[in-house]
């Protein structure tokens, strides 16, 4: 059974930075594509950034150049470094683990990021 635990959310002023962490508990971490998604109030959940097991990354257009996703396989951890934060980045951020070969999909409980002055 896979469990994902996010941390690092909080309140930050516009222009500030936060780093989110997600720890993966379970087996075969290296086989999973990891990702960060977010859901703002009244909106659908959207992909923010994903990283494959080989390190290929993809970002939604609104965060390109500001956010960086990375993973440390030896620590079963994925990070999201968020810089130059904007009020529109306010959302609950969810960690996702997806194993393509078996269509196995897991979610964390989320961590709230609030960007406000």
N, C-alpha and C positions, 0 to 999 in steps of 0.2 A: 504494500500500500504506500502510495506517495503522499507526502504532506509538504506543503509550502508555507513558510512563515515569513511575512514581510516585516520590515522595520525601516525607520528613518523618516517617516512622514512628520509633518508639523506645520507650523505657521511661519511664513517667511515673507519679507517685504518684496515688492516688485524689484527685479534686477538681482535678487539674491540667488543663492544656490542651496541645493539639498542633494544628498546621496541616499537613494533607496537601496536596501539589501533584501535579498530573498534567499533563504536557506532551504535546500531540497533535502528531505529525508526519505530514504527509500533506496532502491537499487537501480542500477543502470543509468545514473545521471548523465553519463556521457553520451547516451543515445537520444537524449531529449533535445528538441528545439525549445529554447527558453524565451520568454517574452514578457513585456510589460504592457498592460492595457489600462485604460482609465475610463471612468464614468463620472461625468459631471451631472449635477442635479437636473433632472428633466431631460437628459440626453441619453442616447444609446452608448453602450460600451464600445470603445474604439481601440484599435491597435496603436500603441505608441512606438514600440521598438521590439524587434525580435533578433535573436542570434542563434544560428545553427550550431550543431556540435562541432563543426569545423571552423567556426568563428565568423562566418558571413553574417553581416548585419543588414537590417532594413529599418527605415524610420518613416513615420508619417511626415508629410511635408511640413507641418506646422512646428515640428521640433528639430528639424535638420539644422545642424550647426550649433545647436544649444544643448542637446541631450546626447549622452553617450552610454550605450549598453555594453557591458563586458561580463565575462564569466571566468571564474577560477574553478576549473574542474576538480582540482585536488581538494578544494574546500566545499564542493557541491553548492556553490553560491553564484548568484547572478546579481549584478549591480546596475543601477541606473543613475548616472551622474547628470543632474539637471542644473544648468546654468542659465543666467539671464531670464529668470522665471517671470512670467506674466500672469496677471489675474486670470486670464482664460486658461491657464494650466491648472487651476483649482479643480480638484476631482479626487475621487477615491482611486488609488492606483492598485492594480491587481497583478500579481505574478502568475504566470502561466507556464506549464510544462506540457509539451506535446510530443508524443512519440509517433512519428509519421507512419512507420511501418505497421503499427497496430492500431492506429487512430485512438491512442490513449491520451486523454486530455484531463489535466488537473489544474485546479485554481486555488490560490490562497484566499484568505478572508479580506484582504485589502488593507491599505494604509492611507489615511487622509492627508492630502497636501492642500494647504490653503495659502494662496498668494494674495496678500492684502496689506495695505498700509494702515 
